[in-house]
C-alpha cells in the first residue's frame, strides 16, 4: 500500500519544478520519491547543503587552498602588528 505525503510549496516553485521534471521525463511525485530513496540510502541529505554567503565561501576556498594566508604569529604583538599593517 502506498502512503501519501502533503508538501506545501509556493506556486512559482511548483510550476518551475513541474517544468524541470517534465523535461527530465518525470513528474513531481517521481522526483520526490527519488529524493526520499536517496536520502534513506545515504542516511542524509543526498546533496550539499550550503549555508554560507559569497564572502564566507570565498574565505573557505582561500583557506583550503592557501590563498591570502599570513602568519604564523608567535605572539599577540605580532598578530596586532600584522592586523594594523592591513589598514
ZADO-1210 file (C-alpha; in nm, 4 decimals, padded with zeros to 6 digits):
<atoms>
<atom x="00.0000" y="00.0000" z="00.0000" code="UNK" pos="1"/>
<atom x="00.1304" y="00.3469" z="-00.0898" code="UNK" pos="2"/>
<atom x="00.1169" y="00.6268" z="00.1653" code="UNK" pos="3"/>
<atom x="00.0755" y="00.9890" z="00.0706" code="UNK" pos="4"/>
<atom x="00.2619" y="01.2986" z="00.1860" code="UNK" pos="5"/>
<atom x="00.1378" y="01.6553" z="00.1562" code="UNK" pos="6"/>
<atom x="00.4049" y="01.9142" z="00.0840" code="UNK" pos="7"/>
<atom x="00.3417" y="02.2872" z="00.0848" code="UNK" pos="8"/>
<atom x="00.5372" y="02.4887" z="-00.1698" code="UNK" pos="9"/>
<atom x="00.4815" y="02.8290" z="-00.3279" code="UNK" pos="10"/>
<atom x="00.3085" y="02.8296" z="-00.6668" code="UNK" pos="11"/>
<atom x="00.6061" y="02.9608" z="-00.8657" code="UNK" pos="12"/>
<atom x="00.8381" y="02.6926" z="-00.7287" code="UNK" pos="13"/>
<atom x="00.5806" y="02.4227" z="-00.8016" code="UNK" pos="14"/>
<atom x="00.5383" y="02.5334" z="-01.1636" code="UNK" pos="15"/>
<atom x="00.9131" y="02.5636" z="-01.2190" code="UNK" pos="16"/>
<atom x="00.9711" y="02.2211" z="-01.0613" code="UNK" pos="17"/>
<atom x="00.6981" y="02.0644" z="-01.2746" code="UNK" pos="18"/>
<atom x="00.8584" y="02.2092" z="-01.5875" code="UNK" pos="19"/>
<atom x="01.2035" y="02.0923" z="-01.4853" code="UNK" pos="20"/>
<atom x="01.0957" y="01.7391" z="-01.4002" code="UNK" pos="21"/>
<atom x="00.8811" y="01.7143" z="-01.7137" code="UNK" pos="22"/>
<atom x="01.1916" y="01.7999" z="-01.9167" code="UNK" pos="23"/>
<atom x="01.3615" y="01.5089" z="-01.7394" code="UNK" pos="24"/>
<atom x="01.0729" y="01.2755" z="-01.8207" code="UNK" pos="25"/>
<atom x="00.9160" y="01.2547" z="-01.4763" code="UNK" pos="26"/>
<atom x="00.6597" y="01.4203" z="-01.2539" code="UNK" pos="27"/>
<atom x="00.7000" y="01.5759" z="-00.9097" code="UNK" pos="28"/>
<atom x="00.5863" y="01.2573" z="-00.7339" code="UNK" pos="29"/>
<atom x="00.8625" y="01.0581" z="-00.9030" code="UNK" pos="30"/>
<atom x="01.1220" y="01.3256" z="-00.8214" code="UNK" pos="31"/>
<atom x="01.0207" y="01.3406" z="-00.4536" code="UNK" pos="32"/>
<atom x="01.0259" y="00.9618" z="-00.4323" code="UNK" pos="33"/>
<atom x="01.3754" y="00.9608" z="-00.5837" code="UNK" pos="34"/>
<atom x="01.4883" y="01.2200" z="-00.3286" code="UNK" pos="35"/>
<atom x="01.3455" y="01.0197" z="-00.0370" code="UNK" pos="36"/>
<atom x="01.5001" y="00.6923" z="-00.1603" code="UNK" pos="37"/>
<atom x="01.8406" y="00.8584" z="-00.1951" code="UNK" pos="38"/>
<atom x="01.8120" y="01.0197" z="00.1499" code="UNK" pos="39"/>
<atom x="01.7410" y="00.6784" z="00.3024" code="UNK" pos="40"/>
<atom x="02.0229" y="00.5165" z="00.1015" code="UNK" pos="41"/>
<atom x="02.2808" y="00.7787" z="00.2041" code="UNK" pos="42"/>
<atom x="02.1347" y="00.8287" z="00.5528" code="UNK" pos="43"/>
<atom x="02.1251" y="01.2040" z="00.4991" code="UNK" pos="44"/>
<atom x="02.0508" y="01.4778" z="00.2521" code="UNK" pos="45"/>
<atom x="02.1789" y="01.3437" z="-00.0841" code="UNK" pos="46"/>
<atom x="02.3310" y="01.6749" z="-00.1909" code="UNK" pos="47"/>
<atom x="02.5429" y="01.9502" z="-00.0415" code="UNK" pos="48"/>
<atom x="02.3528" y="02.1986" z="00.1711" code="UNK" pos="49"/>
<atom x="02.5224" y="02.5372" z="00.1790" code="UNK" pos="50"/>
<atom x="02.4618" y="02.7951" z="00.4469" code="UNK" pos="51"/>
<atom x="02.7316" y="03.0463" z="00.3622" code="UNK" pos="52"/>
<atom x="02.7252" y="03.3802" z="00.1855" code="UNK" pos="53"/>
<atom x="02.9652" y="03.4559" z="-00.1011" code="UNK" pos="54"/>
<atom x="03.2255" y="03.6219" z="00.1230" code="UNK" pos="55"/>
<atom x="03.2382" y="03.3227" z="00.3573" code="UNK" pos="56"/>
<atom x="03.2520" y="03.0769" z="00.0659" code="UNK" pos="57"/>
<atom x="03.5473" y="03.2711" z="-00.0771" code="UNK" pos="58"/>
<atom x="03.7255" y="03.2744" z="00.2610" code="UNK" pos="59"/>
<atom x="03.6770" y="02.8974" z="00.2994" code="UNK" pos="60"/>
<atom x="03.8103" y="02.8388" z="-00.0528" code="UNK" pos="61"/>
<atom x="04.1122" y="03.0603" z="00.0111" code="UNK" pos="62"/>
<atom x="04.1887" y="02.8907" z="00.3426" code="UNK" pos="63"/>
<atom x="04.1622" y="02.5430" z="00.1890" code="UNK" pos="64"/>
<atom x="04.3919" y="02.6465" z="-00.0963" code="UNK" pos="65"/>
<atom x="04.6458" y="02.8527" z="00.0986" code="UNK" pos="66"/>
<atom x="04.5494" y="03.1789" z="-00.0706" code="UNK" pos="67"/>
<atom x="04.5941" y="03.5148" z="00.1076" code="UNK" pos="68"/>
<atom x="04.7351" y="03.3480" z="00.4153" code="UNK" pos="69"/>
<atom x="04.9596" y="03.5344" z="00.6592" code="UNK" pos="70"/>
<atom x="05.1377" y="03.4159" z="00.9703" code="UNK" pos="71"/>
<atom x="05.2043" y="03.2137" z="01.1703" code="UNK" pos="72"/>
<atom x="05.2179" y="03.4512" z="01.4631" code="UNK" pos="73"/>
<atom x="05.4165" y="03.3627" z="01.7708" code="UNK" pos="74"/>
<atom x="05.2763" y="03.6382" z="01.9900" code="UNK" pos="75"/>
<atom x="04.9754" y="03.8652" z="02.0205" code="UNK" pos="76"/>
<atom x="05.2057" y="04.1576" z="01.9400" code="UNK" pos="77"/>
<atom x="05.2984" y="04.0006" z="01.6038" code="UNK" pos="78"/>
<atom x="04.9304" y="03.9434" z="01.5240" code="UNK" pos="79"/>
<atom x="04.8386" y="04.3016" z="01.6159" code="UNK" pos="80"/>
<atom x="05.1231" y="04.4364" z="01.4042" code="UNK" pos="81"/>
<atom x="05.0028" y="04.2383" z="01.1012" code="UNK" pos="82"/>
<atom x="04.6431" y="04.3483" z="01.1519" code="UNK" pos="83"/>
<atom x="04.7455" y="04.7121" z="01.1848" code="UNK" pos="84"/>
<atom x="04.9543" y="04.6844" z="00.8662" code="UNK" pos="85"/>
<atom x="04.6430" y="04.5875" z="00.6634" code="UNK" pos="86"/>
<atom x="04.4746" y="04.9260" z="00.7293" code="UNK" pos="87"/>
</atoms>
